[in-house]
Amino acid sequence: MQKYHLLINGQQCQSDGASFFPAFDPTKGEQVHLITQSTPDDVNNAVAAAKRAAAAWGQLRPLFRGRAMHAIAQLIRTNKAHLSSIESLNTGKTKGAADREMDIAAEYFEFFGNLTSQRGGELIDIGDGYHCFNQHEPYGVVGIITPWNLPLNQFARSAAAALAAGNTVVVKPSEHTSASTVELVTLIFQADIVAPGVINVVTGDGKIGSALVGHPDVAKVSFTGSVQTGKSVGALCASSVKPVTLELGGKSPNIVLADADLDRAVQGCIKGFVSNAGQVCIAGSRIFVHASIYDAFQEKLTEALSRLDQSRESWAPIITRQQYQKVLNFIAAGEKENLPLVYRSDASLVPQQGWFVPRVVFAVTDEDNCISSNEIFGSVAVLRKFESLQECIALANHTNFGLAAGVWGRDISSIHQLVSRIEAGQIFVNDYFAGGVENPLGGYKESGIGKEKGIQAYLNYQRSKNVVIALDPAQ
């Protein structure tokens, strides 16, 4: 059985701890390979390697850093089939879905590579006799912790931005889905694209993540994951006043106005909570529909879900055994609360082998139930009607989360009112999940701090220094 090891200073190395985590194929529930459990000493070694490499990488001509980013993008495309097969085995994604993740990973390196020469800062006019400017600089060593739902995608999203900005990185992927990250970084060093120490990977559980976050030589942290863990990461960073980007959970509303294209809205709402079996932080799992079209929408929704369930290719598993049980427990809890079922997949259509769960939609009349108030991270949604725009806005904001939202309709006035008053960091109008690597993503409230993706992420991985020069020192 293949073992995936640490990558420190450009070399794969075994941990002194010599223990491993099992990784599974969620389509079968079977163990497929082993992931090294790092030790705090491994974290120290990785951070030390990154620190040694930081000055040279940060001072490298930006054009040359950009070339390295583009070389990594090309490397991903060249090895797409290989990396995709590892991702598919470890997450249960279909070949098509895993291939798309590889394409997106390449696009992150491409996009941020294009920004490397734009770190010029800004001139500020403070009057005659002075030259004043802001200078943007890398932090140095950035610690990155990525989740299990989109492994290589999330590695590329944070690492590409940090590297392009001139930082070196130490990455800790989820212990459940580390293989594709380890494999890509191995390929990067085999191709001699970056110097040893620029990218390092430590694998293991949350204790290793804590050691990385708390390390005194890690100057900035990026964490993507649950709210509970994110709060712990934030508190640990606060103890040393360390800047942190947190991309956490969501419970996003998908709002269907009275004048919406009903067929398009139905398909978009299904996509919003079914994609990747609902294991997406911006999943649109609270569907609010105007009362005048509620019955028609519900009928079309159940018909469309029934058709979708017939396709074996449409099913994706829950990626970890623990999350699989959690989703089933939430479905049972919703039934125990006597929430009316709008839809539940026929048991005969749900794949029986592996960690697959039915697609479920509950009808609700308030937001204070276990399904509406919790991020489930599975293909479970709630459906509720609303009468007015004001009621809809109140419902959308009745949550501790604020990562994303969707709006379906034609009236531009209503759309603008919703967009300006919904408390969410990203809003999709008439096309859920629209956009790409260029779109900044970051939440309101408990959904996080700071931005990933887009130019804002690039700036987020730099610190700003203001300089004022008196042109005539004698004055």
N, C-alpha and C positions, 0 to 999 in steps of 0.2 A: 504494500500500500504506500502510495507516494506521501512523502513528508515535505511540508513547506516550512522553510527556516527563516530566520531574521536576515535582513540586509543592512549591514553597517559598513560605512566607508567603502562602498562599492563591491562588497563581498558578501555572499551568502555565508552565514555562520550559525553553528549550533549554540543554543543557550547552555550555560553551565548548569541550569536547572534540569535539563534533559527530560522534561515532561511535555505532554502533548494534549491538545484538544481534538476530539473527533469532529469532523465536518461531514454533513449528510447531504444526500440527494433527496430533496423534499418531495419529489414525485413518487418516490418509493419508500421513504423513511429509512433508507439504508446508508451506512457509513461508507464514505468514498475516499477520504484521505485524512491526514493528520496535520494539525497546525501547532507550531511550537508555542509553548507557554514561556514567554520571556520572564526575566527577573529584573528587579530594580537596577542591578549592575549593568544589564544589557541596555536599559534606558540611559544610564549614565554614559555608556560607551557611544551610543548613537548620538546623543546630544553633543558630546565632546567632538565627534567626527563632524557634525553639522557646524559647530562653532569654528572649528579649524578651517572649514571650507567657506565660511560666510564672507570673509573680507574679499577674497578673490572673486567669488561669484557676484557679490554686490557691486564691486568696482568694475566688473567686466563691461565692456562697451555694450550699451543696450541693444544695438543692432545684432551683436553676436548672441546675446541671450535670446533674442527673438528667433534667430536661426535655430537654436537648440530646441525651442518650443515647437517650431515647425517640423524639425526632424523627429521629435517624439510623436507628433500627429501623424506623420507619414509612417512611422514604425507601427503605430496602432493599426493603421489601415493595411499595411503589408501583412501583419500578423492577425488580422481580424478573425479569420476562421478559428485559429488556435485559441485566442483569448476568449472568443465568444463561446467556444465549447466548454471552457473551464467555468465561465460565468453561468452558463446554462446548467451544467452539472451541479453547481453549488447553490443555485437559487431556484431551479426548476423552470426558468423562463424558456419559452419556445425559442427555436433558433432565430426566428424573425425578430422577436423581442430582444434577445441578447445581441443580435447584430446591430440593432438600432442603438443599444447602449454603447457599443464600440464606436459607432459613428459619432455619437454625442461626445464621448470622451475625447476623440480626435479633434472635434470642433472646439472644445475648451482650450486645448493647447494651441490651436490655430488662432483663435480669437485673442487670447491673452498674449500670444506671441506678437500679434500685430500692434499691441499697445506698448511694447517695451520702449519704444523711442518717444513716448509721449509723457515721460516723467519729468517734464521740464520745469514745473513750478509756475509761479505767477509773479508778475511785476506789480508793485503797489505804488501809486503816486502819493507821496506824503509832502510834496513841495520841493522847491529848488534847494539844491545843496545836498540832497540825499539820494542814495540808490537803495531802494527797499524791495525785497523779494521774499517769496516763500519757496523753500527748497524741500522736495520730497525725498525721503530716504527709506531704505528697507529697515525692518526691525532687527534683522539678524536671523536667529533661529525661531522658526514657527512650528509649534506642535499642532498636529491635525488628527482629530479622531473622527472616523467615518462610520456610518451605520451599515446594517446588513441588507437593506432592501434594494439598493442600487449601488453595489460595491465599487465598480471601476468608474462609473459615472461620477460618484461623489468624491472619489479620490482625485479625479481629474479636475473637477469643479474647484476644489480648494487648493490643491497643489499647484495647478497651472497658474492661478492668480498669484499665489505667494511667490513662486519661482520667478515669474515674469517681473514681479516688482523688486526682485533682487535678493529675496530671502532664501535661505536653505531650509529644508523641512525634515521633520521626523514625523512619520505617519504611523498611527495605530489603527488599522482597520478592525472591524468587528471580528471577534474570534470565530463567528459562525461562517463568515464569507471572506476570508483573507486571501484565498488562493490567487484570484485574478490580479489583485494588487501586487502581490509578491512576484508573480510571473512577469507582469509588465515592467516593474522596476528592474528585475533581472535582465530583461531584454534591453532596457535602456543602457545599463552598464556594459553589457556584452557588445553593444553597438558603439560604446565609447562616446556617447552624446554629451554627458556632463561629467565633471570631475568627481572622484570619490568624495563622499561626505555631503554632496549637494542634496541628495535624496536618500533617506534612511527609513527602514520599515522595522518596527517592533510589533510583534504579535502577542496576543494573550487577552486576559480578562480585564475587568474594570480596575483592578489594582494597578495594572500596568498603565492604564489611562491616567489614573490619579498621580502616579509617579512622574509621568510626562508633563501633566498640567502643572504640578507643583515644583518642577525642576527650576532652580534659580537662573539657569542659563537659557531657558525658553522665554523669549521676549514677548511672544503673542501666541494665543491659542484660538483654534477654530474647532468647534464641536457641533456635530449634527446628530441628533438623537432625541430621546424622550425628554419631556419637561422635567421630570423628577431628577434624572441624571444631569440635565443641563443646569438646574439650579445648584446642584452640588459642584459642578465645574465652575459656575459663575462665582460661587462663594469662595472656592479655593483660589481663583484668580484675584478676587477682591482682597484676599488676605495679604497679597503682595502688590496690589494695585497694578495688576497685569491686564492689558487690554485683551478682550475676548469677543469673538463672534459666535453667537449661539443661534443655530437654525433648528427650532424645536417642533413641537407638534402642532396639529391643526384640527379644526372641526368646521370645515368651510361650508358656507351656505351657497346653494345654487338656486337662484331666484328666477321664476318663470312669470313674466308679466302677461297681462291679458291679451296683448297684441303680438305675442311671440309666434314665430313659425313653430307650430306644435311638433311636427315630426323632427325638425332639427333640434329642438330643445330636448325632446325625449332621448334622442341618440346622444346628445351632449351630456345630459345628466347621467345616463348609464355609463358612459365613458368616464365621467367624473368620479364614480365610486367603485367601478368594477376593474379599472385598469390595474394591472399587477396585483390582482386579487384585493384591491383596496389598500395595499401597502405602499402608499404614497402620502407624504406629509401634507400635500395640498389637496387631498381627495375631497371632492364635493359631496359630503355624506349627509348634509341637511338640505332637503329639497323643499322649497317653499313655492307654492303655485297659487296664482290668483283664483279666487273662489269661482269666478265665471267660467273658467276652463278646467277646473280641478277634476271633474268626473271624466272628461274627455282625455285629459292628460294621464290619469290613472289607468284608464283602459288601454291606451297606447303603450304606456310603460310596461304593463304586465305582458302584453302581447309581444313587445320587443324583447323583453327579458326571456320569455319562453322560447322565442326563436334562437336567441343567443345561446341558451343552455344546450341546444341541440348540437352545437359545434364543439367537438372535442378540442379543437385548436384554441378555442376561446378561454379555456380553463387554465388558470395558473394556481400553483399551490401556495399555501402559507409557508414561509421560508424556514421558520424554526418550529420545533415541537412545542416549545413553551408558548409561542404566539398562537399556534394552532389551537391549543387548549384554551387560551384566553379568549379567542374569537368565539369558540363554541360556548364558553361560559357566558359571554355577553348575550348571545342569541337566546340561551336558556333564561337569562335574567329578564330579557325583554318579554318573553312569553310568560314568565312568572308574574310580571307586573301587569299582565293581561293587555298588553299593547296589541291592537288589531293588526293582523298580518295582511299586508297588501300583496306581498309576493314572497314565496319561498321556493327555491329550486326543487324540482322533483328529485327525491333521493336516488332514483335509478339513473339520473343523468349526471350526478356528481361522481367524479372518478373515485373509485373505492380504495385504490392503492395510494399510499402517500398521505400528505397533509392538505387535503382539499376540503373546503367548507362550502355550504350552499350560499347562494346569493339571496339576501333577505332584505325586504323593505317593510318597515313598520309604519302604520299611520299613528300620528300623535296629535294631541290638542294642546299640549304645553311643552315647555322645554326642560322641565324638571323631572326627567326620567333618565334611567341609566344609559339608554341608547343615545339620546340627544346631547347629554352633557359630557360624555367621555369620548376620547379618541380611541376608536376600536382597532384601527389598522387592519381591517378586513372588509370584505365586500358586503357591508351592512349599512343601510341608509334609513333615514326617516323621511316621511312625506307629510306635509302640513299645508293647509290652505290659509290664505290671508285675504283681507278685504280691501285694505288701503295701503298706500305707499308708506305712510307713517308706521303702521303696524308691521309691515315687512322689514323696515329699517330696525325697529326695536327687536324683532325676532332675530335678525341677522347678527345683531350686536350682543345678544343675550348669551354670551359665552366668554370663557377666560382666554380663548384663543383668538388670533387675528392674523392668520397667515395668508389666506387667499379667499376669493369669492367669485361666483359666476353670476352673470345677468343675461337673460334672454328676453329680447323685445325689440320693438321698432321705434317707439316714441323717444326721441333724443332728449327731451326735457326730463322724462322719468329716469332715463338711464343716467343722465348727469347728476340728478339728485341722489340716486343710489350710490354712484361712484364716489361722490364727495362726502357722503355721510356713513358709509360702511367702514368699520374699523378693521381694515385688512391691508397688508402690505402689497398685495397683487390682486388685481381684479380682471377677469376675463369676460368680455362682452361678446356673446353669440359665437364663441368658440373656446370651450374649456381646454386648458393646457396649451393655448396658442403661444407662439413665440419660440425662443430657443436660448442659446447660451448668452445672447446679448441682453436678455431681460434680467434686471436685478431682482433678487428674491430675498425677502426678509420680513419678519413678522411684527405685528403690534402685540401688546399685552404679553401673555405668557408664551407666545409663539417665537420669541427670540429677541436678539439684539444685533444690530448691524446687518450688512448685506453680503450675500454670496451672489455670484454671477454678474455679468455686465461690468461697465466701467467703474461703477461704485465699489464693486468687490476689489478691483485692482487698486483703487485708492485706499480701500480699507486695509490693505496689507502694506501700507506705507505710513510713516509718520512725517509730520510737517514741521519744518523749522523756519522761523522768521528771522531774516537778517536785515539790519539797517546799517548802511555805510555812509558816514559823513564824507562827502567828496572833498571838502577842504578841512582837514583835521585842525587847522589853526583857528578856525572860527569858533 
